[in-house]
Amino acid sequence: MKQLGRGLQLFALLLLPFVMFMEMTGGLGRSTGVSDMVLALACGIAAFLVGRLLEGYAGT
């Protein structure tokens, strides 16, 4: 459970830079990908929080 939590945290920390790179290189396929970046930010925050909660509960 603790490893799953840390994995989710790592995924969340890598998600936003990956989406930013995709936006800069035009990989998102739109002229403005702001909504995609906001969605990725929200998913990253949610994944990090769930990972932190899982890691915290596994430690007790």
Backbone as CSV, one residue per row, in Angstrom:
resi,resn,N_x,N_y,N_z,CA_x,CA_y,CA_z,C_x,C_y,C_z
1,MET,0.824,-1.184,0.000,0.000,0.000,0.000,0.873,1.255,0.000
2,LYS,1.959,1.168,0.759,2.852,2.322,0.824,3.516,2.578,-0.534
3,GLN,3.902,1.506,-1.225,4.530,1.659,-2.546,3.543,2.215,-3.567
4,LEU,2.285,1.815,-3.479,1.255,2.345,-4.371,1.084,3.849,-4.147
5,GLY,1.078,4.264,-2.888,0.967,5.681,-2.565,2.133,6.482,-3.103
6,ARG,3.331,5.938,-2.943,4.506,6.653,-3.461,4.503,6.671,-4.984
7,GLY,4.030,5.605,-5.592,3.934,5.569,-7.046,2.968,6.616,-7.574
8,LEU,1.834,6.773,-6.902,0.880,7.803,-7.300,1.468,9.206,-7.140
9,GLN,2.217,9.412,-6.087,2.851,10.712,-5.889,3.871,10.983,-6.985
10,LEU,4.652,9.979,-7.348,5.634,10.143,-8.413,4.950,10.414,-9.745
11,PHE,3.877,9.686,-10.022,3.107,9.916,-11.243,2.596,11.353,-11.295
12,ALA,2.087,11.838,-10.181,1.539,13.194,-10.133,2.635,14.238,-10.352
13,LEU,3.819,13.995,-9.809,4.906,14.964,-9.968,5.464,14.974,-11.389
14,LEU,5.306,13.879,-12.126,5.804,13.811,-13.497,4.752,14.199,-14.527
15,LEU,3.494,14.203,-14.142,2.407,14.448,-15.086,2.435,15.868,-15.654
16,LEU,2.501,16.869,-14.817,2.427,18.244,-15.297,3.613,18.640,-16.179
17,PRO,4.856,18.307,-15.819,5.948,18.637,-16.753,5.791,17.930,-18.107
18,PHE,5.274,16.706,-18.104,5.042,15.999,-19.360,3.996,16.720,-20.209
19,VAL,2.911,17.161,-19.585,1.865,17.877,-20.321,2.388,19.221,-20.814
20,MET,3.218,19.889,-20.019,3.805,21.155,-20.461,4.706,20.937,-21.672
21,PHE,5.475,19.861,-21.667,6.320,19.535,-22.811,5.475,19.250,-24.048
22,MET,4.393,18.506,-23.868,3.498,18.208,-24.991,2.887,19.495,-25.544
23,GLU,2.563,20.443,-24.685,1.999,21.713,-25.130,3.023,22.519,-25.930
24,MET,4.262,22.544,-25.466,5.296,23.319,-26.155,5.636,22.732,-27.520
25,THR,5.596,21.417,-27.649,5.945,20.777,-28.916,4.748,20.616,-29.837
26,GLY,3.555,21.012,-29.388,2.366,20.897,-30.225,1.771,19.502,-30.225
27,GLY,2.150,18.684,-29.282,1.668,17.310,-29.228,0.227,17.163,-28.792
28,LEU,-0.358,18.219,-28.252,-1.755,18.138,-27.827,-2.709,18.330,-28.995
29,GLY,-2.195,18.825,-30.104,-2.983,18.919,-31.320,-3.976,20.064,-31.373
30,ARG,-3.811,21.048,-30.525,-4.704,22.215,-30.541,-3.869,23.467,-30.488
31,SER,-4.459,24.568,-30.937,-3.718,25.832,-30.890,-3.608,26.345,-29.455
32,THR,-4.643,26.123,-28.646,-4.583,26.483,-27.227,-4.969,25.271,-26.418
33,GLY,-4.055,24.785,-25.627,-4.311,23.595,-24.823,-4.439,23.918,-23.352
34,VAL,-4.921,25.110,-23.043,-5.017,25.535,-21.640,-5.973,24.625,-20.873
35,SER,-7.088,24.271,-21.475,-8.038,23.418,-20.764,-7.439,22.044,-20.503
36,ASP,-6.621,21.538,-21.430,-5.951,20.256,-21.209,-4.959,20.357,-20.060
37,MET,-4.268,21.479,-19.982,-3.295,21.644,-18.909,-3.976,21.789,-17.548
38,VAL,-5.108,22.474,-17.513,-5.850,22.616,-16.255,-6.390,21.257,-15.810
39,LEU,-6.880,20.464,-16.758,-7.362,19.115,-16.442,-6.215,18.245,-15.923
40,ALA,-5.045,18.335,-16.552,-3.887,17.572,-16.090,-3.448,18.031,-14.705
41,LEU,-3.530,19.334,-14.449,-3.182,19.855,-13.128,-4.126,19.304,-12.061
42,ALA,-5.419,19.303,-12.358,-6.395,18.774,-11.403,-6.173,17.284,-11.164
43,CYS,-5.898,16.527,-12.231,-5.630,15.086,-12.071,-4.347,14.861,-11.274
44,GLY,-3.339,15.686,-11.515,-2.093,15.559,-10.778,-2.266,15.840,-9.293
45,ILE,-3.031,16.861,-8.974,-3.292,17.187,-7.568,-4.066,16.058,-6.898
46,ALA,-5.083,15.553,-7.592,-5.883,14.461,-7.030,-5.040,13.209,-6.835
47,ALA,-4.200,12.867,-7.818,-3.353,11.681,-7.696,-2.357,11.833,-6.561
48,PHE,-1.784,13.025,-6.408,-0.830,13.243,-5.323,-1.510,13.116,-3.966
49,LEU,-2.702,13.698,-3.837,-3.406,13.622,-2.546,-3.811,12.200,-2.213
50,VAL,-4.313,11.458,-3.189,-4.690,10.060,-2.944,-3.451,9.245,-2.581
51,GLY,-2.356,9.495,-3.286,-1.113,8.799,-2.966,-0.616,9.115,-1.576
52,ARG,-0.733,10.368,-1.187,-0.295,10.771,0.164,-1.164,10.120,1.227
53,LEU,-2.481,10.078,0.978,-3.382,9.432,1.938,-3.087,7.938,2.052
54,LEU,-2.858,7.275,0.916,-2.541,5.847,0.952,-1.236,5.588,1.704
55,GLU,-0.247,6.419,1.435,1.032,6.251,2.122,0.879,6.498,3.620
56,GLY,0.098,7.492,3.987,-0.120,7.788,5.403,-0.878,6.693,6.133
57,TYR,-1.908,6.147,5.498,-2.655,5.066,6.136,-1.868,3.785,6.213
58,ALA,-0.973,3.550,5.279,-0.155,2.343,5.297,0.878,2.400,6.418
59,GLY,1.264,3.600,6.797,2.282,3.744,7.837,1.773,3.507,9.244
60,THR,0.435,3.533,9.422,-0.096,3.359,10.779,-0.428,1.935,11.079
